[in-house]
Amino acid sequence: MDKDKYTVTVYAAAPGTPLTQEKEPGATSTPGHMYYTTQKNGEEPQSYGFAPVKHGSMDGPGRVVRDDVANYKDPLYSRTMEVSKDQYDKLNDYGNRPKENGFDTYYKDARNNCVDFTWSALNHANIKRTEIGKDKQSVEKDGPDALRPSHNVDGLKSIKDPVPGSSLNSQHSNPMPKNQSLLQWMLSEEKRGIDDPLHPGNGMYRQAYSGVDSLNAKHGVESSDRDKDFAASIAAGAKAQGLDRVDHVLLSDDGSRTFAVQGNLQSSHGLDRKVAQLQTTEALNTPIAQSSGEWTQHAAQSGLLASRQQAQLQPSIDVQSSQQHAAPTMRLG
């Protein structure tokens, strides 16, 4: 009799991944998902993922979901690794008893979700990502990768095979889902800069750039490549502080602070005006690539908050109206 073989397969599903077992026809995952399966020989795989108990919630009791492998169609990336029986047992035990193994089962959007659950289970079985360079950080709570399951692909690829050379070791990739919503696009592996017309923050960037151009003209400063960095920083800072437009860009008297203004500068009461404040030196020295990512992250977080609020209001919405369109499904873990 051949020796028993054990494997774990880890999945990273991108935003927009089709969901096959939801009530709404055409449902897709808004933020994506991360989960794992274990398998002994050719037996039925055991699937483990973490999700909120209340569908659509982003803060509340969580539970282990057992049907992810059947529900998520064509996930972005999966990696299968042969493991020892001890690792196989630990992965199953963690999935079946997460709380007893030290995992907080209270679901907290980017702070404690499917990404944390999956990495915690792997670490419990001594299956860990490999750090590559000082800029490669582990996926921890509150990190940007925790909000974006699809950003964990490089981490999964960095894991050293528990059984090197095994014929069971494999990996598989699928294309990014088509027809993503704007929020799903922002939560994906998108690398466009904010100065690209296709970037969702390009409108705010162009408004900020126009404001910087006006400042240069007012103070007799020649335009330079730093203007792009400055404008991108202003757009990202404005988005982070709740603005949707940049109608004016101003400097403090000493130039140490930069203000992005949405609304009427002449308003005496200020009720129709929003203001974001940045440190000028920091804004000038922040690369456009960093600001591009920050704008996207701030927009995604506000979009997830809006989706959560919509999910909480959904029971009061007319059922017939809500059935006319299949909405993306909120399921981050």
N, C-alpha and C positions, 0 to 999 in steps of 0.2 A: 504494500500500500504506500502510495506517495505521501510525503510529508505535507501536512496542512499548510496552506498558503493564506496569508492575511494581507489586506490592503486598506489604505485610507485614500479617498479621493476628496480633494478640496476644491470648491467651486467659488468663482467670483462672477456674479451676474451684473451686467451693466444696467444703468437706468434705461427704461424702455423695453426690458426683456419681457416677452409675452408670457402670460400666466394662463395655464391651461385648466386649472381647477377652481377658478373664481366664478362667482355667480354672474358677473357682468361679462357679456360677450366682448371679446377684443380687449380685455383688461391687460394692462401692463404694469410693471413695477416702476414707481416713480424714482426712488433713489437707488435701486439695485439691491443686491443681497449677497451674503457670504454664508456658506454652510458646508457641511462635510458628510460623507458617507463612509461606512466601514463594511467590509465584505470578507467572508471566509470561503475560500475555494469558489465555487460557482453559485453559492447560496444567494438569496435575495439580499440586496444591500440594505443596511440600516441607515436612515437619513436623520441628521440632527441640524437644526437651525434655531435661532432665537428670535422671537417676535413679541410684540405687545399682545396682551390678552384681548384688549379692546381694539378691534380692527381700525386702523387709521390713527391711533393714539401715538404720541411721541413722548409721553411721560406718564408712566403708570406700571402696574404689575406686568411682568413678562412671563413667557412660557416657552418650552422647547417644542418646536414644530417638527413633525415627523414625515411630512409629505413634500418637502422642498424639491427633492430630486425628481419627483413626478410633475411638480407644478411649474418649475422654471424651464422654459423651452429654449434650448440653444444658448446656455450661459456663455459669457465672453471668454472665460478661461477655466480650465480644470486641469488638475495634476493628480495623477495616481502614483502612489508609492507603496512598495511592499514594506510591511512592518513586522515586528516580532509579535508573538502571541501576547506578551506582556503589554506592548504598546496598543495592540488591538483591544485588549481588555480595558485598559485605562481610558481609551477613547470612548468606548461604549459606556463605561461607568460614569464618565464625565457628562456624556449626553443624557444619561438617564437620571443622574443625581447631581446636577450642577451646583445646587445650593450647598449640599453636603461636601462638595469639593472646593468650596470657597468662592463660587461665582455669585455675584449679586444679581438676583433674578428680577430686580426692579428695572424696567426698561427706561432709558434716558437718552433718547435721540442719539447725538454724536458722542455722548459720554459713557454709554453702556448699552451696546447693541449687538447685532449679529457679528460684526467684525471682532469686537472684544471677545465674544463667546467662542468664536472659531479659533482665534489665536490662543485663547486660554486653554481650550481643549487640546490643541496641538502641543502647547508647552507642557501641559500636564503629562503628556506621553513622551516628553523630551524630544519633540520635533519642533525645531526652532529655525527662524530665518537667520541668515548670515548677514552681519553688518558689513557693508562695503563702503569704506571711507567715512570721514567724520560727518559728512552732510546727510548720510543715510540713517534715518531715525527709525526706531521700532514703531509699530502702530500702537499708540497708546490712547487712552481716553482723552477726549478733547482735541486730538490731533486732526488735521485735515483728512488723512486717510481713513479715520474712523467714520467720517461723514460720507465717504465715497468708497464703497466696496470695490469698484473697478480699479481703484488706485493701489490695490494690494497685489496686483499681478506680479510686479517685480519682486515683492517680498516672498511670494509663493515660489517663484522661480529660484530664489536664492537658497532655499532649504536644501541641505545636503541629504542625498538619498539615505534613508536608514539602512537599506540593504543595497549597497552599490552593485551595479551590474545586473540587477534582477531584470528578467524579461517582462516583469509586470509593471516596471516603472515606465510611465508615459505621461504625455501632456497633450492637451488639445485646445485649440483656439477657434472661436467663431467671430465673424464680423460684428462690429457695433450694430445694435438694432437700428432698423430704418424708421423713419417717421417719428423721431423723438420730439417730445414737446420742448419748449424753451427751457423749462426747469430741468428736464432730463438731460438736455444738451449741456447745461451748465454743470451738472453733476457728473458728467462723463469725463473721459480722458482728453478733453479738449485743450489744445496748446496754442490757439491763436492769440496774438497780442491784442490789447485793447485798441491799438491804432489800426487794426484790420477792420474794414467795414462790416465783416461778417461776425465780429465779436459783439455780443449783446450789450456791452458797455460802451460801444464806439460812439453812440450819440452823446453820452455824458462827457466822454473824452474830448470830442470835438468842441463841445460847449466850453469845457475847461481850457482847451487850447486857445480858443478865441479870447477867453478872459486873460490868459497869460500874454497873448499877443498885444492886447490893449494895455496891460501893465508895462510891457516893454516900450511901447510907443510913448506912454505917459512919462516914463522915467528915463527915456533916451538910451535904452539898453538894446543892443543888437540881438537879433534872434540867433539861437544856437541849438545844437542837438539836445541840450539839457532841457529845453522847453518841453520836449516830448515826455521826459521823465517827470517833470514838474506837473504837467497837465494830467498825466496818468495817476500820479499820487493824489492830486486834488479830486479827481473823479472817484478813486477808490475810497478816500477819506469821506467824501460827501455821501457815497452809498452806505458806508458803515454807520454814518450818523443820521441816516433816515431821509436823505434827500433823493429825489428822483430826477432833478434837473440841476444844472449849474447855470444860472442866469447872470451871475456877476462873480468876479474874482477880485478881492481886495487885499491890501496889506495893512498891517498895523503901522502906527506912526514910526516905530523903530525898525520895521521890516522883519521882526522876529517871528511874527505869526501871519498865516495866510487864512483868509476867510472865503469859503464858497457859499454863495447866497442863492437860495431859491425863492423867488417872489419879488415883491415890490420894495425897492430900497427906500422909497419915500414914505412908506407907511409909518404913521405916528404911533399906532398901537402895536404893530408887529405881529398881529394875529394871522396875517396872510404872508408871512415870511418865515423861512427856515434858514438857519445858519450852521455851517460846519466849520470847525477850527482845526488847523494843522500847524505844526512847527515848520517854519519855512525851510530851514537848513535840512531837516530830515526829509521833507518832501522833495527837495531838489536832488538829494543824494540817493533816493530810492529808485532802483532800476525799473524800467517800464515793464519788464517781464514779471517782476515781483508784484507790482501794482495790478497788473492784468489778472493774476491769480487771486489777489486779495479781493478785487471787485467781484469776480465770479463767485468766490466763496461767500461774501457778504450777501450777494443777490440770491444765492442758493439757500442760505440760511433763512433769509426773510421769506423766500418762496415756500420753504418747508413749514415755517410758522403759519403762513397763510393757508397752506393745505391742511394743517392740523386744525386751525380755526374753522375751516370749511367743513372738515369731517365732524367736528363737534356740533355744527349747526345743521348738518345734513338731515337728522330726523325731523326737523321742522319744515323742510322743503317739500313741496308737493311731489308725491311719489311718481305720478305720471310724467311730470316734467323731467325729473331726474333720470327716468328710464330712457329718455330720448337719445341720450349720448352716453357712451361708455367712457367713464373717466379713468385716468391712470390710477393704479392702486398704490396707496401709501403702505409700503412694507419694507422698512429698513431693518432687517433682522426678524 
